[in-house]
Amino acid sequence: MQCPKCKGLMFSEKYYDYVRSFYAWKCTGCGELLDPTILSNRARRHNFLIG
C-alpha cells in the first residue's frame, strides 16, 4: 500500500485499545496512520464540506 500523504511504503500493524485490538496501516516515511474509523471520519468530513 502507498501512503496518500507522502507516497511512502505502508505496512499493517496491530494496535490495542482498552476493549479491542485492531489493525491499521502505518507509513514508514511520515508516520501516517490509517484504519477504517479514520477513513470514514475523513470521508464524512469531506462530504460535509462539499455540501
C-alpha distance matrix in Angstrom:
0.0 3.8 6.7 9.2 12.0 11.9 9.1 8.5 6.3 5.4 7.2 9.2 12.8 16.0 18.2 21.8 23.8 27.6 27.5 24.2 21.1 17.6 14.0 11.7 8.4 9.7 9.1 11.1 12.7 14.0 13.6 12.2 12.2 11.1 12.8 14.6 17.7 16.2 14.6 18.0 20.0 18.4 18.9 22.4 23.3 22.1 24.3 27.1 27.1 27.2 30.0
3.8 0.0 3.8 6.3 8.8 8.4 5.3 5.6 5.2 5.8 9.1 11.7 14.7 18.1 19.8 23.4 25.2 29.0 29.3 26.3 23.3 19.8 16.3 13.3 9.7 10.0 8.1 10.1 10.5 11.7 12.2 10.8 11.9 11.3 13.9 15.9 18.5 16.3 14.7 18.3 19.8 17.6 18.4 22.0 22.3 20.8 23.4 26.1 25.6 25.7 28.8
6.7 3.8 0.0 3.8 5.4 5.7 4.5 5.1 6.2 6.0 9.6 12.0 14.3 17.5 18.5 22.1 23.5 27.3 27.9 25.2 22.4 19.0 15.8 12.4 8.9 8.3 6.1 8.9 8.6 8.6 9.3 7.4 9.2 9.2 12.5 14.8 16.7 14.0 12.9 16.6 17.5 15.1 16.5 20.0 19.8 18.5 21.5 23.8 23.1 23.7 26.9
9.2 6.3 3.8 0.0 3.8 6.0 5.6 8.1 9.9 9.7 13.1 14.9 17.2 20.0 20.6 23.9 24.8 28.4 29.0 26.5 24.1 20.6 17.7 14.2 11.2 11.1 9.4 12.3 11.4 10.5 11.4 8.7 10.5 9.8 13.0 14.6 16.2 13.2 11.5 15.0 15.7 12.7 13.9 17.4 17.0 15.3 18.3 20.7 19.8 20.1 23.4
12.0 8.8 5.4 3.8 0.0 3.8 6.0 8.0 10.7 10.8 14.3 16.4 18.0 20.9 21.0 24.2 25.0 28.5 29.5 27.4 25.0 21.9 19.2 15.4 12.6 11.3 9.0 11.6 9.7 7.9 9.7 7.4 10.3 10.9 14.5 16.6 17.4 14.0 13.2 16.7 16.5 13.5 15.4 18.6 17.3 16.0 19.4 21.2 19.9 20.7 24.2
11.9 8.4 5.7 6.0 3.8 0.0 3.9 5.4 8.9 10.3 14.0 16.8 18.5 21.7 22.2 25.6 26.9 30.5 31.7 29.4 26.7 23.6 20.6 17.0 13.7 11.8 8.6 9.9 7.3 6.8 9.6 8.8 12.1 13.3 17.0 19.4 20.6 17.3 16.6 20.2 20.2 17.3 19.1 22.3 21.2 19.7 23.1 25.0 23.5 24.2 27.7
9.1 5.3 4.5 5.6 6.0 3.9 0.0 3.8 6.8 8.9 12.6 15.6 18.0 21.4 22.6 26.1 27.7 31.4 32.2 29.6 26.7 23.4 20.1 16.7 13.1 11.9 8.8 10.1 8.6 9.3 11.5 10.5 13.1 13.6 16.9 19.1 21.0 18.1 16.8 20.4 21.1 18.3 19.5 23.1 22.5 20.7 23.8 26.1 24.9 25.2 28.6
8.5 5.6 5.1 8.1 8.0 5.4 3.8 0.0 3.8 6.5 10.1 13.5 15.6 19.2 20.6 24.2 26.2 29.9 30.9 28.2 25.0 22.0 18.6 15.4 11.7 9.9 6.4 6.6 5.7 7.7 9.6 9.7 12.2 13.3 16.6 19.4 21.3 18.6 17.9 21.7 22.4 19.9 21.6 25.0 24.5 23.2 26.3 28.5 27.6 28.1 31.5
6.3 5.2 6.2 9.9 10.7 8.9 6.8 3.8 0.0 3.8 6.8 10.4 12.9 16.6 18.5 22.3 24.6 28.4 29.1 26.1 22.8 19.8 16.1 13.5 9.7 8.4 5.8 5.8 7.1 9.6 10.1 10.4 11.8 12.7 15.4 18.3 20.6 18.4 17.8 21.5 22.7 20.8 22.2 25.6 25.6 24.6 27.5 29.8 29.3 29.8 33.0
5.4 5.8 6.0 9.7 10.8 10.3 8.9 6.5 3.8 0.0 3.8 7.0 9.5 13.1 15.0 18.7 21.0 24.8 25.4 22.4 19.0 16.0 12.4 9.6 5.9 5.2 4.2 5.9 8.3 9.7 8.9 8.6 8.9 9.5 11.9 14.9 17.2 15.4 15.0 18.7 19.9 18.5 20.0 23.3 23.6 23.0 25.7 27.9 27.8 28.6 31.5
7.2 9.1 9.6 13.1 14.3 14.0 12.6 10.1 6.8 3.8 0.0 3.8 6.4 10.1 12.6 16.4 19.1 22.8 23.2 20.0 16.5 13.6 10.0 8.2 5.4 5.5 6.5 7.5 10.9 12.3 10.5 10.6 9.8 10.2 11.6 14.7 17.2 16.1 16.1 19.5 21.0 20.1 21.7 24.6 25.3 25.1 27.6 29.8 30.1 30.9 33.6
9.2 11.7 12.0 14.9 16.4 16.8 15.6 13.5 10.4 7.0 3.8 0.0 3.8 6.9 9.8 13.4 16.1 19.8 19.9 16.5 12.9 10.1 6.4 5.6 4.5 6.4 9.0 10.6 13.9 14.7 12.2 11.8 9.7 9.5 9.7 12.5 15.1 14.7 15.0 18.0 19.7 19.5 21.0 23.6 24.6 24.9 27.1 29.2 29.9 30.9 33.2
12.8 14.7 14.3 17.2 18.0 18.5 18.0 15.6 12.9 9.5 6.4 3.8 0.0 3.8 6.5 10.2 13.2 16.8 17.3 14.2 10.5 8.4 5.5 5.6 6.2 6.8 10.1 11.3 14.7 15.1 11.9 12.1 9.6 10.2 10.1 13.3 15.1 14.9 16.1 18.9 20.0 20.4 22.3 24.5 25.3 26.1 28.4 30.0 30.9 32.3 34.5
16.0 18.1 17.5 20.0 20.9 21.7 21.4 19.2 16.6 13.1 10.1 6.9 3.8 0.0 3.8 6.9 10.2 13.5 13.8 10.6 6.9 5.7 4.4 6.5 8.9 9.9 13.5 14.8 18.1 18.1 14.6 14.6 11.5 11.8 10.6 13.3 14.6 15.2 16.8 19.0 20.1 21.1 23.0 24.7 25.8 27.0 29.0 30.4 31.7 33.2 35.2
18.2 19.8 18.5 20.6 21.0 22.2 22.6 20.6 18.5 15.0 12.6 9.8 6.5 3.8 0.0 3.8 6.8 10.3 11.2 8.7 5.6 5.4 6.0 7.2 10.2 10.7 14.4 15.9 18.8 18.0 14.3 14.2 10.9 11.5 10.3 12.9 13.2 13.8 16.2 18.1 18.5 19.9 22.2 23.4 24.3 25.9 28.0 29.0 30.3 32.2 34.0
21.8 23.4 22.1 23.9 24.2 25.6 26.1 24.2 22.3 18.7 16.4 13.4 10.2 6.9 3.8 0.0 3.8 6.8 7.9 6.1 4.3 6.4 8.7 10.5 13.7 14.4 18.0 19.5 22.3 21.2 17.4 17.3 13.9 14.4 12.6 14.7 14.2 15.4 18.2 19.4 19.6 21.5 23.8 24.5 25.4 27.5 29.4 30.0 31.6 33.7 35.2
23.8 25.2 23.5 24.8 25.0 26.9 27.7 26.2 24.6 21.0 19.1 16.1 13.2 10.2 6.8 3.8 0.0 3.8 5.4 5.2 5.7 7.8 10.8 12.2 15.6 16.4 20.0 21.9 24.2 22.7 18.9 18.3 14.9 15.1 13.0 14.4 13.1 14.6 17.7 18.3 18.1 20.5 22.8 22.9 23.8 26.3 28.0 28.2 30.0 32.3 33.4
27.6 29.0 27.3 28.4 28.5 30.5 31.4 29.9 28.4 24.8 22.8 19.8 16.8 13.5 10.3 6.8 3.8 0.0 3.8 6.1 8.2 11.1 14.4 16.0 19.4 20.1 23.7 25.5 27.7 26.1 22.3 21.8 18.5 18.7 16.6 17.6 15.9 17.6 20.8 21.0 20.5 23.2 25.5 25.2 26.1 28.9 30.3 30.2 32.1 34.7 35.5
27.5 29.3 27.9 29.0 29.5 31.7 32.2 30.9 29.1 25.4 23.2 19.9 17.3 13.8 11.2 7.9 5.4 3.8 0.0 3.8 7.2 10.2 13.9 16.0 19.7 21.1 24.8 26.9 29.3 27.8 24.1 23.2 19.6 19.1 16.4 16.7 15.3 17.7 20.5 20.2 20.3 23.3 25.0 24.7 26.1 28.8 29.8 29.9 32.2 34.5 35.1
24.2 26.3 25.2 26.5 27.4 29.4 29.6 28.2 26.1 22.4 20.0 16.5 14.2 10.6 8.7 6.1 5.2 6.1 3.8 0.0 3.8 6.7 10.4 13.0 16.8 18.5 22.3 24.3 27.0 25.9 22.2 21.2 17.5 16.7 13.8 14.2 13.6 16.2 18.5 18.7 19.3 22.0 23.6 23.7 25.3 27.7 28.8 29.3 31.6 33.5 34.4
21.1 23.3 22.4 24.1 25.0 26.7 26.7 25.0 22.8 19.0 16.5 12.9 10.5 6.9 5.6 4.3 5.7 8.2 7.2 3.8 0.0 3.8 7.2 10.1 13.7 15.4 19.2 21.0 24.0 23.2 19.5 18.7 15.1 14.5 11.9 13.1 13.2 15.3 17.4 18.3 19.2 21.3 23.0 23.7 25.3 27.2 28.6 29.5 31.5 33.3 34.5
17.6 19.8 19.0 20.6 21.9 23.6 23.4 22.0 19.8 16.0 13.6 10.1 8.4 5.7 5.4 6.4 7.8 11.1 10.2 6.7 3.8 0.0 3.8 6.7 10.4 12.6 16.4 18.7 21.5 20.8 17.3 16.1 12.4 11.2 8.4 9.7 10.6 12.5 14.2 15.4 16.7 18.5 20.0 21.1 22.7 24.3 25.8 27.1 28.9 30.4 31.8
14.0 16.3 15.8 17.7 19.2 20.6 20.1 18.6 16.1 12.4 10.0 6.4 5.5 4.4 6.0 8.7 10.8 14.4 13.9 10.4 7.2 3.8 0.0 3.8 7.0 9.6 13.3 15.5 18.5 18.1 14.9 13.7 10.3 9.1 7.0 9.2 11.0 12.0 13.2 15.1 16.7 17.8 19.2 21.0 22.5 23.6 25.3 27.0 28.4 29.7 31.5
11.7 13.3 12.4 14.2 15.4 17.0 16.7 15.4 13.5 9.6 8.2 5.6 5.6 6.5 7.2 10.5 12.2 16.0 16.0 13.0 10.1 6.7 3.8 0.0 3.8 6.5 10.1 12.8 15.4 14.7 11.6 10.1 6.7 5.5 4.6 7.9 9.7 9.6 10.6 13.3 14.6 15.1 16.8 18.9 20.0 20.8 22.9 24.6 25.7 27.0 29.1
8.4 9.7 8.9 11.2 12.6 13.7 13.1 11.7 9.7 5.9 5.4 4.5 6.2 8.9 10.2 13.7 15.6 19.4 19.7 16.8 13.7 10.4 7.0 3.8 0.0 3.8 6.8 9.7 12.2 12.0 9.5 8.0 5.7 5.1 6.4 9.7 11.9 10.7 11.0 14.4 15.7 15.2 16.9 19.6 20.4 20.5 23.0 24.9 25.5 26.6 29.1
9.7 10.0 8.3 11.1 11.3 11.8 11.9 9.9 8.4 5.2 5.5 6.4 6.8 9.9 10.7 14.4 16.4 20.1 21.1 18.5 15.4 12.6 9.6 6.5 3.8 0.0 3.8 6.5 9.0 8.7 5.9 5.6 4.6 6.5 9.0 12.7 14.1 12.2 13.1 16.7 17.3 16.4 18.7 21.3 21.4 21.7 24.5 26.2 26.3 27.7 30.4
9.1 8.1 6.1 9.4 9.0 8.6 8.8 6.4 5.8 4.2 6.5 9.0 10.1 13.5 14.4 18.0 20.0 23.7 24.8 22.3 19.2 16.4 13.3 10.1 6.8 3.8 0.0 3.8 5.5 5.9 4.7 5.2 6.7 8.8 12.0 15.4 16.8 14.4 14.8 18.6 19.0 17.4 19.7 22.6 22.3 22.0 25.2 26.9 26.5 27.8 30.8
11.1 10.1 8.9 12.3 11.6 9.9 10.1 6.6 5.8 5.9 7.5 10.6 11.3 14.8 15.9 19.5 21.9 25.5 26.9 24.3 21.0 18.7 15.5 12.8 9.7 6.5 3.8 0.0 3.8 6.2 5.9 8.2 9.9 12.4 15.4 18.9 20.4 18.0 18.6 22.3 22.7 21.1 23.5 26.4 25.9 25.6 28.8 30.6 30.0 31.2 34.3
12.7 10.5 8.6 11.4 9.7 7.3 8.6 5.7 7.1 8.3 10.9 13.9 14.7 18.1 18.8 22.3 24.2 27.7 29.3 27.0 24.0 21.5 18.5 15.4 12.2 9.0 5.5 3.8 0.0 3.8 5.9 8.2 11.1 13.7 17.2 20.5 21.7 18.8 19.3 23.0 23.0 21.0 23.4 26.3 25.4 24.8 28.3 29.9 28.8 30.1 33.4
14.0 11.7 8.6 10.5 7.9 6.8 9.3 7.7 9.6 9.7 12.3 14.7 15.1 18.1 18.0 21.2 22.7 26.1 27.8 25.9 23.2 20.8 18.1 14.7 12.0 8.7 5.9 6.2 3.8 0.0 3.8 5.6 9.2 12.1 15.7 19.1 19.6 16.4 17.2 20.9 20.3 18.3 21.1 23.7 22.5 22.2 25.7 27.0 25.9 27.5 30.7
13.6 12.2 9.3 11.4 9.7 9.6 11.5 9.6 10.1 8.9 10.5 12.2 11.9 14.6 14.3 17.4 18.9 22.3 24.1 22.2 19.5 17.3 14.9 11.6 9.5 5.9 4.7 5.9 5.9 3.8 0.0 3.8 6.3 9.7 13.0 16.6 17.0 14.2 15.6 19.1 18.6 17.2 20.1 22.6 21.7 21.9 25.3 26.4 25.8 27.6 30.6
12.2 10.8 7.4 8.7 7.4 8.8 10.5 9.7 10.4 8.6 10.6 11.8 12.1 14.6 14.2 17.3 18.3 21.8 23.2 21.2 18.7 16.1 13.7 10.1 8.0 5.6 5.2 8.2 8.2 5.6 3.8 0.0 3.8 6.7 10.3 13.6 14.0 10.9 11.9 15.5 15.1 13.5 16.3 18.9 18.1 18.2 21.5 22.8 22.4 24.0 26.9
12.2 11.9 9.2 10.5 10.3 12.1 13.1 12.2 11.8 8.9 9.8 9.7 9.6 11.5 10.9 13.9 14.9 18.5 19.6 17.5 15.1 12.4 10.3 6.7 5.7 4.6 6.7 9.9 11.1 9.2 6.3 3.8 0.0 3.8 6.9 10.4 10.9 8.4 9.9 13.3 13.2 12.5 15.3 17.5 17.3 18.0 20.9 22.2 22.4 24.1 26.7
11.1 11.3 9.2 9.8 10.9 13.3 13.6 13.3 12.7 9.5 10.2 9.5 10.2 11.8 11.5 14.4 15.1 18.7 19.1 16.7 14.5 11.2 9.1 5.5 5.1 6.5 8.8 12.4 13.7 12.1 9.7 6.7 3.8 0.0 3.8 7.0 8.1 6.0 6.7 10.1 10.9 10.3 12.5 14.9 15.4 15.9 18.5 20.1 20.7 22.1 24.5
12.8 13.9 12.5 13.0 14.5 17.0 16.9 16.6 15.4 11.9 11.6 9.7 10.1 10.6 10.3 12.6 13.0 16.6 16.4 13.8 11.9 8.4 7.0 4.6 6.4 9.0 12.0 15.4 17.2 15.7 13.0 10.3 6.9 3.8 0.0 3.8 5.5 5.4 6.3 8.7 10.2 10.8 12.4 14.4 15.7 16.6 18.5 20.2 21.4 22.8 24.7
14.6 15.9 14.8 14.6 16.6 19.4 19.1 19.4 18.3 14.9 14.7 12.5 13.3 13.3 12.9 14.7 14.4 17.6 16.7 14.2 13.1 9.7 9.2 7.9 9.7 12.7 15.4 18.9 20.5 19.1 16.6 13.6 10.4 7.0 3.8 0.0 3.8 5.6 5.2 6.1 8.6 10.0 10.5 12.2 14.3 15.2 16.4 18.3 20.1 21.1 22.6
17.7 18.5 16.7 16.2 17.4 20.6 21.0 21.3 20.6 17.2 17.2 15.1 15.1 14.6 13.2 14.2 13.1 15.9 15.3 13.6 13.2 10.6 11.0 9.7 11.9 14.1 16.8 20.4 21.7 19.6 17.0 14.0 10.9 8.1 5.5 3.8 0.0 3.8 5.5 5.2 6.2 8.6 9.9 10.6 12.3 14.1 15.4 16.5 18.4 20.1 21.3
16.2 16.3 14.0 13.2 14.0 17.3 18.1 18.6 18.4 15.4 16.1 14.7 14.9 15.2 13.8 15.4 14.6 17.6 17.7 16.2 15.3 12.5 12.0 9.6 10.7 12.2 14.4 18.0 18.8 16.4 14.2 10.9 8.4 6.0 5.4 5.6 3.8 0.0 3.8 5.6 5.2 6.2 8.6 10.0 10.6 12.2 14.3 15.4 16.6 18.4 20.2
14.6 14.7 12.9 11.5 13.2 16.6 16.8 17.9 17.8 15.0 16.1 15.0 16.1 16.8 16.2 18.2 17.7 20.8 20.5 18.5 17.4 14.2 13.2 10.6 11.0 13.1 14.8 18.6 19.3 17.2 15.6 11.9 9.9 6.7 6.3 5.2 5.5 3.8 0.0 3.8 5.5 5.2 6.2 8.6 10.0 10.5 12.3 14.2 15.4 16.5 18.5
18.0 18.3 16.6 15.0 16.7 20.2 20.4 21.7 21.5 18.7 19.5 18.0 18.9 19.0 18.1 19.4 18.3 21.0 20.2 18.7 18.3 15.4 15.1 13.3 14.4 16.7 18.6 22.3 23.0 20.9 19.1 15.5 13.3 10.1 8.7 6.1 5.2 5.6 3.8 0.0 3.8 5.4 5.1 6.1 8.6 9.7 10.5 12.2 14.3 15.3 16.6
20.0 19.8 17.5 15.7 16.5 20.2 21.1 22.4 22.7 19.9 21.0 19.7 20.0 20.1 18.5 19.6 18.1 20.5 20.3 19.3 19.2 16.7 16.7 14.6 15.7 17.3 19.0 22.7 23.0 20.3 18.6 15.1 13.2 10.9 10.2 8.6 6.2 5.2 5.5 3.8 0.0 3.8 5.4 5.1 6.1 8.5 9.9 10.5 12.4 14.3 15.5
18.4 17.6 15.1 12.7 13.5 17.3 18.3 19.9 20.8 18.5 20.1 19.5 20.4 21.1 19.9 21.5 20.5 23.2 23.3 22.0 21.3 18.5 17.8 15.1 15.2 16.4 17.4 21.1 21.0 18.3 17.2 13.5 12.5 10.3 10.8 10.0 8.6 6.2 5.2 5.4 3.8 0.0 3.8 5.5 5.2 6.0 8.6 9.8 10.6 12.3 14.4
18.9 18.4 16.5 13.9 15.4 19.1 19.5 21.6 22.2 20.0 21.7 21.0 22.3 23.0 22.2 23.8 22.8 25.5 25.0 23.6 23.0 20.0 19.2 16.8 16.9 18.7 19.7 23.5 23.4 21.1 20.1 16.3 15.3 12.5 12.4 10.5 9.9 8.6 6.2 5.1 5.4 3.8 0.0 3.8 5.5 5.0 6.2 8.6 9.9 10.6 12.4
22.4 22.0 20.0 17.4 18.6 22.3 23.1 25.0 25.6 23.3 24.6 23.6 24.5 24.7 23.4 24.5 22.9 25.2 24.7 23.7 23.7 21.1 21.0 18.9 19.6 21.3 22.6 26.4 26.3 23.7 22.6 18.9 17.5 14.9 14.4 12.2 10.6 10.0 8.6 6.1 5.1 5.5 3.8 0.0 3.8 5.4 5.2 6.2 8.7 10.0 10.8
23.3 22.3 19.8 17.0 17.3 21.2 22.5 24.5 25.6 23.6 25.3 24.6 25.3 25.8 24.3 25.4 23.8 26.1 26.1 25.3 25.3 22.7 22.5 20.0 20.4 21.4 22.3 25.9 25.4 22.5 21.7 18.1 17.3 15.4 15.7 14.3 12.3 10.6 10.0 8.6 6.1 5.2 5.5 3.8 0.0 3.8 5.4 5.0 6.2 8.7 10.1
22.1 20.8 18.5 15.3 16.0 19.7 20.7 23.2 24.6 23.0 25.1 24.9 26.1 27.0 25.9 27.5 26.3 28.9 28.8 27.7 27.2 24.3 23.6 20.8 20.5 21.7 22.0 25.6 24.8 22.2 21.9 18.2 18.0 15.9 16.6 15.2 14.1 12.2 10.5 9.7 8.5 6.0 5.0 5.4 3.8 0.0 3.8 5.4 5.3 6.3 8.8
24.3 23.4 21.5 18.3 19.4 23.1 23.8 26.3 27.5 25.7 27.6 27.1 28.4 29.0 28.0 29.4 28.0 30.3 29.8 28.8 28.6 25.8 25.3 22.9 23.0 24.5 25.2 28.8 28.3 25.7 25.3 21.5 20.9 18.5 18.5 16.4 15.4 14.3 12.3 10.5 9.9 8.6 6.2 5.2 5.4 3.8 0.0 3.8 5.5 5.1 6.2
27.1 26.1 23.8 20.7 21.2 25.0 26.1 28.5 29.8 27.9 29.8 29.2 30.0 30.4 29.0 30.0 28.2 30.2 29.9 29.3 29.5 27.1 27.0 24.6 24.9 26.2 26.9 30.6 29.9 27.0 26.4 22.8 22.2 20.1 20.2 18.3 16.5 15.4 14.2 12.2 10.5 9.8 8.6 6.2 5.0 5.4 3.8 0.0 3.8 5.5 5.4
27.1 25.6 23.1 19.8 19.9 23.5 24.9 27.6 29.3 27.8 30.1 29.9 30.9 31.7 30.3 31.6 30.0 32.1 32.2 31.6 31.5 28.9 28.4 25.7 25.5 26.3 26.5 30.0 28.8 25.9 25.8 22.4 22.4 20.7 21.4 20.1 18.4 16.6 15.4 14.3 12.4 10.6 9.9 8.7 6.2 5.3 5.5 3.8 0.0 3.8 5.5
27.2 25.7 23.7 20.1 20.7 24.2 25.2 28.1 29.8 28.6 30.9 30.9 32.3 33.2 32.2 33.7 32.3 34.7 34.5 33.5 33.3 30.4 29.7 27.0 26.6 27.7 27.8 31.2 30.1 27.5 27.6 24.0 24.1 22.1 22.8 21.1 20.1 18.4 16.5 15.3 14.3 12.3 10.6 10.0 8.7 6.3 5.1 5.5 3.8 0.0 3.8
30.0 28.8 26.9 23.4 24.2 27.7 28.6 31.5 33.0 31.5 33.6 33.2 34.5 35.2 34.0 35.2 33.4 35.5 35.1 34.4 34.5 31.8 31.5 29.1 29.1 30.4 30.8 34.3 33.4 30.7 30.6 26.9 26.7 24.5 24.7 22.6 21.3 20.2 18.5 16.6 15.5 14.4 12.4 10.8 10.1 8.8 6.2 5.4 5.5 3.8 0.0
